Amino acid sequence: MTPVLARAAAEVGPHRFAGEAVGGAPEIHAAGNHALAIMRLRAEAERTIALVDIAARVRDLWVGSGGQPSPEAQRAIGAQLAALGSRPVHFAFVKAALTSVGVWDYVATYRAQANRLAATRHTAIR
């Protein structure tokens, strides 16, 4: 990989947010095949853009609710975040993005409350 591609691979992707590492490592491995390296770098950039979009949707749901999301908005936020559950680096990226706009702590509080409520409901049903 050329130095330019290697640098881009190190800086672009869901493993970094605002220049800071959030976890993981770049996944651009092309063993000298520049066309393949560019294709993989493009895919990383597209994944990162999709994660920015998820963070923006969660932020908009939160801000649109005036900081008091309805049960429907809470479910929508939860659904956006649940989709990231199998990819810790993606989750870390969205968490960093939401932290940067001051929303993560509130979202995490609502998620913790929802988890406690679900656990209580499950216990009460048994």
C-alpha positions as CSV (number, residue, x, y, z in Angstrom):
1,M,0.0,0.0,0.0
2,T,1.3,3.5,-0.8
3,P,2.1,5.8,2.1
4,V,-1.0,7.9,1.1
5,L,-3.3,4.9,1.2
6,A,-1.7,3.7,4.5
7,R,-2.2,7.1,6.1
8,A,-5.8,7.3,4.9
9,A,-6.5,3.8,6.2
10,A,-5.2,4.8,9.6
11,E,-7.3,7.9,9.7
12,V,-10.6,7.1,8.0
13,G,-13.1,4.7,9.4
14,P,-15.2,3.9,12.4
15,H,-12.1,3.3,14.6
16,R,-11.6,7.1,14.9
17,F,-13.9,9.9,15.7
18,A,-12.7,13.6,15.4
19,G,-9.2,12.4,15.1
20,E,-9.3,10.3,18.3
21,A,-9.2,6.5,18.5
22,V,-12.4,5.0,19.7
23,G,-11.4,1.4,19.4
24,G,-10.4,-1.3,16.9
25,A,-8.0,-0.8,14.1
26,P,-8.3,-0.1,10.4
27,E,-9.4,-3.0,8.3
28,I,-7.7,-2.2,5.1
29,H,-5.5,-5.1,4.0
30,A,-4.8,-5.4,0.3
31,A,-1.2,-6.8,0.1
32,G,0.0,-4.5,-2.7
33,N,-3.3,-4.4,-4.7
34,H,-4.0,-0.7,-4.8
35,A,-7.4,-1.0,-6.5
36,L,-8.5,-3.4,-3.8
37,A,-7.1,-1.1,-1.1
38,I,-9.0,1.9,-2.5
39,M,-12.2,-0.2,-2.7
40,R,-11.8,-1.3,0.9
41,L,-11.0,2.3,2.0
42,R,-14.1,3.5,0.2
43,A,-16.2,0.8,2.1
44,E,-14.7,2.0,5.4
45,A,-15.6,5.6,4.6
46,E,-19.2,4.6,3.6
47,R,-19.5,2.7,6.9
48,T,-18.4,5.7,8.8
49,I,-20.9,8.0,7.0
50,A,-23.6,5.5,7.9
51,L,-22.6,5.7,11.6
52,V,-22.6,9.5,11.5
53,D,-26.1,9.2,10.1
54,I,-27.2,7.0,12.9
55,A,-25.7,9.4,15.5
56,A,-27.5,12.3,13.8
57,R,-30.8,10.4,13.8
58,V,-30.5,9.7,17.5
59,R,-29.5,13.3,18.2
60,D,-32.5,14.5,16.3
61,L,-34.8,12.2,18.1
62,W,-33.4,13.4,21.4
63,V,-33.4,17.1,20.5
64,G,-36.8,16.9,18.9
65,S,-38.2,15.6,22.1
66,G,-36.9,18.5,24.1
67,G,-34.8,16.1,26.2
68,Q,-37.9,14.1,27.3
69,P,-38.3,11.4,24.6
70,S,-41.7,9.7,24.3
71,P,-41.8,6.0,24.6
72,E,-41.9,5.8,20.8
73,A,-38.8,8.0,20.5
74,Q,-37.1,5.9,23.2
75,R,-37.8,2.8,21.2
76,A,-36.6,4.4,18.0
77,I,-33.3,5.5,19.8
78,G,-33.0,2.0,21.2
79,A,-33.5,0.4,17.8
80,Q,-30.8,2.6,16.3
81,L,-28.3,1.6,19.0
82,A,-29.3,-2.1,19.1
83,A,-28.3,-2.4,15.4
84,L,-24.7,-1.6,16.6
85,G,-24.6,-4.4,19.2
86,S,-22.6,-6.8,17.2
87,R,-19.9,-4.3,16.2
88,P,-18.3,-2.8,19.3
89,V,-16.2,-0.4,17.2
90,H,-19.3,1.0,15.5
91,F,-21.0,1.3,18.9
92,A,-18.0,3.1,20.2
93,F,-18.0,5.5,17.3
94,V,-21.6,6.4,17.7
95,K,-21.1,6.8,21.5
96,A,-18.2,9.2,20.8
97,A,-20.3,11.2,18.3
98,L,-23.2,11.5,20.7
99,T,-20.9,12.4,23.6
100,S,-19.4,15.2,21.4
101,V,-22.9,16.8,21.1
102,G,-23.8,16.2,24.7
103,V,-26.5,13.6,24.2
104,W,-24.8,10.3,25.2
105,D,-25.2,10.6,29.0
106,Y,-28.9,11.2,28.6
107,V,-29.4,8.4,26.1
108,A,-27.4,6.0,28.4
109,T,-29.6,7.0,31.4
110,Y,-32.8,6.3,29.4
111,R,-31.3,2.9,28.2
112,A,-30.3,2.0,31.8
113,Q,-33.8,2.8,33.0
114,A,-35.4,0.9,30.2
115,N,-33.2,-2.2,30.9
116,R,-34.1,-2.0,34.6
117,L,-37.8,-1.7,33.8
118,A,-37.5,-4.7,31.4
119,A,-35.8,-6.8,34.0
120,T,-38.4,-5.9,36.6
121,R,-41.2,-6.7,34.2
122,H,-39.6,-10.0,33.4
123,T,-39.2,-10.9,37.0
124,A,-42.8,-9.8,37.8
125,I,-44.1,-12.0,35.0
126,R,-42.4,-15.1,36.2
